[in-house]
Amino acid sequence: MNPEARQEALTRYGLTEIEDGFEMTLVGFQQASRRALELRGQGDPEATRMLSLSPEDPLRWEYCRCIQIDAFTGDARQSPFLNCLAVSAP
């Protein structure tokens, strides 16, 4: 994934890169909360617990940040550039 595509993906998932990982924006929190609602609808007990917390609760924000990081890394893994490297690696 080239730097421009990486930045676009980070923005799309509401993440910003910091020195020791990722921070989540409000947009990312909103997207992740919607995903957590989907997961709760599928019977995910962790999503149910997290959604019972206040939106201001740091634990809920951390859960949502993890959802967004997982989505971002999944997108990055599907990058044609990274797939090309995986195929050509010894």
Stockholm file with secondary structure:
# STOCKHOLM 1.0

chainA/1-90         MNPEARQEALTRYGLTEIEDGFEMTLVGFQQASRRALELRGQGDPEATRMLSLSPEDPLRWEYCRCIQIDAFTGDARQSPFLNCLAVSAP
#=GR chainA/1-90 SS CCHHHHHHHHHHTTEEEETTEEEECHHHHHHHHHHHHHHHHTTCHHHHHHHTSCTTCHHHHHHHHHHHHHHHHHHHHTCHHHHHHHHHCC
#=GC SS_cons        CCHHHHHHHHHHTTEEEETTEEEECHHHHHHHHHHHHHHHHTTCHHHHHHHTSCTTCHHHHHHHHHHHHHHHHHHHHTCHHHHHHHHHCC
//
